[in-house]
Amino acid sequence: MTAEQIANLGQVLCDVLDGFGFMFAEIPEPGAPLPTPSAALVARVGFTGPQNGLVRVAVPGAFGPLLAANVLGLEDTDSPEAARFGRDTLGEMANVMAGRVTTALFGAQAVFDFAMPEVRDLSNAEWREFAGHADALIFQVEGHPLLLQVQTGGQTP
């Protein structure tokens, strides 16, 4: 990916978090340590069209309920509702990201089909592997690390 595309992805993430989750994302200082959370989640959404690809978002487990509380307008991020909807809200955020990413990378006229979002637990080793990918973008959101990866492949046959 080009430097311009990476900058565009960062802006897309900021816009989605602001509009969807009422959150602010920032890029950590270079060389800042990236903690490995005790529990983590990864959401992924695949897409097919003029280009095939995948959007993955990894966050600490505590981020899902925080995002859900913001989206649902709940005061208490520790509420049962926030906990219950944390994974689904993260999946929906990844879905919105996939739509916005394809538009940013390939233009508004390109038509894509999107897979259903998948959310699963992420082990410590998987977190470190994800964070170590050359194309992984690292952000800080409300005091939590967020990892973003967009992979694009070949054209559809």
C-alpha positions in Angstrom: 0.0 0.0 0.0 1.2 3.5 -0.7 1.8 6.1 1.9 -1.3 8.0 0.6 -3.5 4.9 0.9 -2.2 4.3 4.5 -3.0 7.9 5.4 -6.5 7.5 3.8 -7.1 4.3 5.9 -6.1 6.2 9.1 -8.6 9.0 8.2 -11.3 6.4 7.4 -10.8 4.8 10.8 -11.0 8.1 12.5 -14.2 9.0 10.7 -15.8 5.7 11.4 -14.9 5.8 15.1 -16.1 9.3 15.4 -19.4 8.8 13.5 -20.2 5.3 14.6 -18.8 5.0 18.1 -18.3 8.7 19.1 -14.6 8.0 19.8 -11.4 9.6 18.9 -8.4 7.7 17.5 -4.8 8.8 17.4 -1.5 7.4 16.2 0.8 6.6 19.1 4.2 8.1 19.4 6.9 6.2 17.3 8.6 3.6 19.5 5.8 3.7 22.1 5.3 0.2 23.6 2.3 -1.7 22.5 0.9 -3.7 25.4 -0.5 -7.1 24.8 -4.0 -7.2 26.4 -4.9 -10.1 28.7 -7.9 -10.7 26.5 -8.4 -9.5 22.9 -10.9 -9.7 20.0 -10.5 -9.6 16.3 -13.3 -8.7 13.9 -12.9 -9.5 10.2 -15.0 -8.7 7.1 -14.1 -10.1 3.7 -15.1 -8.4 0.4 -15.2 -9.4 -3.2 -15.6 -7.3 -6.3 -13.1 -5.6 -8.7 -10.6 -6.5 -5.9 -10.9 -9.1 -3.2 -9.8 -8.4 0.3 -10.2 -8.5 4.0 -10.5 -5.9 6.8 -9.4 -6.9 10.2 -9.7 -4.9 13.5 -8.1 -6.2 16.7 -8.8 -4.6 20.1 -8.5 -5.5 23.8 -11.6 -7.4 25.1 -12.6 -4.3 27.2 -13.0 -2.2 24.0 -16.1 -4.1 22.8 -18.3 -3.1 25.8 -17.0 0.5 25.6 -17.9 0.7 22.0 -21.3 -0.8 22.6 -22.0 1.6 25.4 -21.1 4.5 23.2 -23.2 3.3 20.3 -26.2 2.4 22.5 -25.9 5.7 24.5 -25.4 3.8 27.8 -23.9 5.7 30.8 -22.3 2.5 32.3 -19.7 0.7 30.2 -19.9 -2.1 32.7 -23.6 -2.7 32.2 -24.9 -6.1 31.1 -26.2 -4.5 27.9 -22.7 -3.2 27.0 -21.1 -6.6 27.7 -23.8 -8.5 25.8 -23.5 -6.3 22.7 -19.7 -5.7 22.7 -18.9 -8.4 20.1 -21.7 -7.5 17.8 -20.9 -3.8 17.9 -17.3 -4.5 17.1 -18.4 -6.7 14.2 -20.7 -3.9 12.9 -17.9 -1.4 13.2 -15.6 -3.6 11.1 -18.5 -3.9 8.6 -18.7 -0.1 8.3 -15.0 0.1 8.1 -15.0 -2.4 5.2 -17.5 -0.4 3.3 -15.6 2.9 3.8 -12.3 1.3 3.1 -13.4 -0.1 -0.3 -14.7 3.3 -1.3 -11.5 5.1 -0.2 -9.3 2.6 -2.0 -11.3 1.8 -5.1 -13.8 4.7 -5.6 -17.5 5.1 -5.0 -18.5 3.5 -8.4 -16.9 0.1 -7.6 -19.4 -2.5 -6.4 -18.4 -5.0 -3.7 -20.1 -7.9 -1.9 -19.2 -8.1 1.8 -19.1 -11.2 4.0 -20.9 -11.2 7.4 -18.6 -9.9 10.1 -16.8 -12.5 12.1 -15.7 -11.8 15.7 -13.5 -14.2 17.7 -11.1 -14.2 20.6 -7.5 -13.5 19.8 -4.7 -15.2 21.8 -1.7 -13.2 23.0 0.5 -14.9 20.4 -2.0 -13.9 17.7 -2.2 -10.3 19.0 1.6 -10.0 18.8 1.7 -11.6 15.3 -1.0 -9.2 14.1 0.8 -6.2 15.6 4.0 -7.4 13.9 2.6 -7.4 10.4 4.2 -4.8 8.2 0.8 -3.6 7.0 -0.8 -3.4 10.4 -1.8 0.1 11.5 -1.7 0.8 15.2 -3.9 3.4 16.9 -4.9 4.5 20.4 -8.6 4.8 21.0 -9.9 5.9 24.4 -6.8 4.6 26.0 -7.0 1.2 24.2 -4.8 0.0 21.4 -6.5 -0.8 18.1 -4.9 -2.7 15.3 -6.2 -2.3 11.7 -5.2 -4.4 8.7 -6.5 -4.2 5.2 -5.4 -6.9 2.7 -6.3 -6.7 -0.9 -5.8 -9.4 -3.5 -6.3 -10.0 -7.2 -9.2 -9.2 -9.3 -12.2 -11.5 -9.3 -12.5 -13.8 -12.2 
